Amino acid sequence: MSDPQKPRFASTGWRQKVSNHQQVGGIETAILDNGQGKGTRVAWINTGSGLRFKVVLDRAMDIAGAFYGAHSLAWISHSGVTPPNPAAVEGATWLDSFGGGLLTTCGLTHVGGPEEDEHGVRGLHDTISHTPATIESILQPDLKAEQPEMSITGRMVQSTVFGPHLELKRTISARLGESSIYIHDEVTNLGNEPAPHMILYHCNFGWPLVDEGAKLLWEGDWEAPNEQSRQIFNQFNDFKKCSPPLDTHSGSAEAVAFIDAKTDEEGICRCGIQNTNLGLRLSMEFEKEQLPWLTNWQHWGKKEYVTALEPCTHPPIGQSKAREEGTLIELNVGETRTYDITLTVED
């Protein structure tokens, strides 16, 4: 929780001055009624600390826009929020409805480029982000019980007849007066045979948080997987300093690094972005045992200016490569894998 918010919520006196939790914060659901996202269910979550963000319930409960005070945190693509379209996941058509946002979930059986092998045909980053949620619960702050927590929980099933049947149960929670987002995921194999599993959390940051001179905060050994990436990620370039817009990143040009993130003594990885001009830092925490890799995507195109930090079970190498390397996760029948990510904004 950032220092300016402590006086507001440090004592209980303010509770005697508030009639309804919505005066301070909470969760509000809605359906978009205009533009490309028409008909899409969303939930706005306001923590009362200056942090508010939009969960897209029809897109795997991913997070679109996010704001802290007057400042936007996330990168939003030209298309923004669009409805789910499970048919638009062949080849690279995933990009046609990639809205960016603070979180886009990739997987659950494949992360990486389009590919085909004896195990099937897979499009870019798989299909989970096009899966609507069945909402199980919405927990509002309870001022009478002095309960500041709020949360929303839903289930998404990624399934194909004669193929893998994986369920993602997601809970997104926050607390009044705190500037943190807590994401708790459980991925379960609902089928009757083992299923391949990969997941990547595509967290996309944009202006004004991301700007020239802002610093990317991560530590660990890294590799750039191709020549285009090595134009950014090399020993002669300060690739942790956000670049100005680049003509060389027009169109599909980009750079990516696969990072074996360092941990603290408790096995927690930390990364983030610090913008000293704004006086803001966004931090991310995740457990190395759950998500052993971090990917840093940089795309400094004009009017398409974004960088992403992506905790993942695998870098986006694809199911075929992971199987070849012996790193592909096989979820046994009924087995559940758990993932936890915390995003915190600080002054």
PyMOL commands that set and color helices and strands:
alter all, ss='L'
color gray80, all
select helices_A, chain A and resi 3-9+13-17+21-23+93-97+128-130+227-230+247-249+319-325
alter helices_A, ss='H'
color red, helices_A
select strands_A, chain A and resi 26-31+41-46+51-56+62-68+71-72+104-108+115-117+120-122+134-139+149-159+165-175+180-189+195-205+215-217+220-223+255-261+268-275+280-287+293-301+304-312+329-331+336-346
alter strands_A, ss='S'
color yellow, strands_A
deselect
rebuild
show_as cartoon
